[in-house]
Amino acid sequence: MNDEALSFLKQVAPRYVWWKTPEEALRYPNRLIAQVMDIGTFEDIQNLVRLLGEERLAGVLRSAEPGWFRPQSWAYWHYRLRLTQATDALPVEPQRQIA
């Protein structure tokens, strides 16, 4: 991740991972990125795509843990990143397992 992307994530971390310090949030960059993808403003999402690229965002989506994305965001990003075609079924969202 380049310095500009890292600086952007550190700047937005308090808005999207408010329960941690920016430094703590950056220890788990995929979680922070997913949070911006899920609830980010239009401007923040545009910056995320510009700075990180669609391939990185697709990787975050593919490795998402349960609860990282709401159903609407899950669908949006699969179509937006062309991971799913309009005629295909969406992949199942990650699910929590209760033992």
N, C-alpha and C positions, 0 to 999 in steps of 0.2 A: 504494500500500500504506500502510495507516495505521500510526501509531506502535506500537500494541499488537502488530500482526502482525510488524512489523519487529523489535521487542524479542523476541518469541517465537522468530523465526528465528535471531536472534543468540544466544539462549540455547541452542538445540538444535544449532546448527551444529557444535560440537566433537564431538558424539556421532555425527553423520551424515556429516559431511565432515571427518573427523579429520585428513586430510592437508593441510588448509589452515587458516589462522587464520579466525576468524569473519568478519572484515572481508573477507578474500579470498573466502570462500564466498558472502558477500552480494553480491559483484559479479556473480554468476551465480545470481540468486534462483530461476530455474526449475529449475536443477540441484539446488539444495538442497531445494526443495519436492518434486521428483521422488524424491530420496533418502529423504525422510521418508515419502512415499507408498509407496515400495517396501519399506522395512525398518523403518518407524516403529512405536513402541509404540502400543497402543490409545489411550492417553491423548494422546499427541502427535498422532496422526491426528485425534482428535476436536477438539483445539485447532486444528489446521490447517484443518479444514472450517469450524469456527466463525469463525475469524479471517479466512480468505481467501475462503470461499464456494465452492460447487460450480462456478460458472462459471470461476473462476480455475484451479481444479484441472483442469477439463476442458481449458482452454487449455494447461496444462502437458502433459497427456497427448497432446493433438493435435500439439504441437510437440516431442515427446520425440525425443531423439537415440538412436542405437543404444547399447544397454547400460544405459540408464537404468532399465529395468523388467525384472524377471524375468517369465517367462510367467504365473505365478500372479497377480502383482500387475497385470500388463497386463490379464488377464481380469477380475479383481476390480473394478478401477476403471472399466472400460468398462461393466460391469453396474451397479455402485454409482452411477455418475453418469448412468445411463440413456442412454449413448451407443450402446449395442448392446442389442437386445432378446434375450430368452432363446432365441428361435427363429432368430436371425440368426447368421451366422458373424462371428467377431471380425475386426477389421482386422489385417492382418499387422503384426507388430512391426517397428520400424525396423531395417534391416539395414546392416551395414558393407559398403562396396564395396571390393574389392581390385582395384587396377588392374593 
